[in-house]
Amino acid sequence: MKKKPILIVLIFIIPALAFLSSCDKEETRQTLPLSALIHNSIDGNQVAFHALTHSAVSWHWDFGDGQESTEKNPVHVYESGGYYDIVLTATCSDGKTAVSEISIAVAVTPYVLLTGGPTATEGKTWKLTADHPSSDKLAHANATLTAIEQPLPQGVFNLALGMPEPYETTYTFFFDESYIPDSQDHGYAFSGYVYQMVTTGGANIINAGGASYGLCVASYTAEDNLKFTYVEKENIAVPSVHGGEVTFSGVSTLDFSGNGFVGFNDFQSKVILNSISDNRMQLTMFMAASPAHLPLNTHALVLTFESVR
């Protein structure tokens, strides 16, 4: 009977010790250094953000699109797809702060890949790559773009034809549909030989090293305030010596105002966007290389471009 008081005491002491142990652990958590990390999950234009922090009592989010939040775990909907820089600032009770930054890609469409999205204030710049993939080719302007030469030798326009300029000219696309072709210091454009002979009598031709292929380099000055038009999916009818017209169905296209062009300057400025990723795109550009059949296209250039900014 004398053991009962001891048991009763133990019944009260053990929970008390457990409580004190729990308090000690909680106290230990509170003394961890202030830190902050960002976790996110993306669904279309909607992003759920989670602040993984220690010892923080307040949180401030900058979503990179001009919007902010002070919630710990906010959900944000972006108006436009694009690339955004996210900044989380966590603050502890004594006013110290910890900052975490990440970059995310939200609903990246082909148009965003082309232009860099709404946050790319300097646009996105592309140039023809000398590192031609096996899918690049010189082709007939028929429905299947039958290859005349494929694959193209690396650096073919420079090393084989003595025309380095095609690889130097850049093309910058902006989210607002403005566009700048930049022929750098030389002021030349990769162009169709027949196009130059018809439009300028050959006066603008600087380098005719590729004349036997219908290619040349010619002087070029871009007009001011050029615009481009991107269509994600359409049927494009291309004037062609193969039946008078060839239709390419359900393709993405780029077209240009004024004397704008991309890659190759010829009678037809509208080109087909075959594929695009963050750092590469492939275009099909058309060329009218027969004076007897103008304005019908005879050939196509299927070439790859790389992003440089």
Helices and strands as residue ranges (DSSP letters): H 3-30, E 35-43, E 46-54, E 58-62, E 68-69, E 75-77, E 82-91, E 97-106, H 110-115, E 124-128, E 137-140, E 147-149, H 156-159, G 165-167, E 170-173, E 179-182, E 188-192, H 193-200, E 205-207, G 211-213, E 215-219, E 228-240, E 244-256, E 271-276, E 280-287, G 291-293, E 299-307
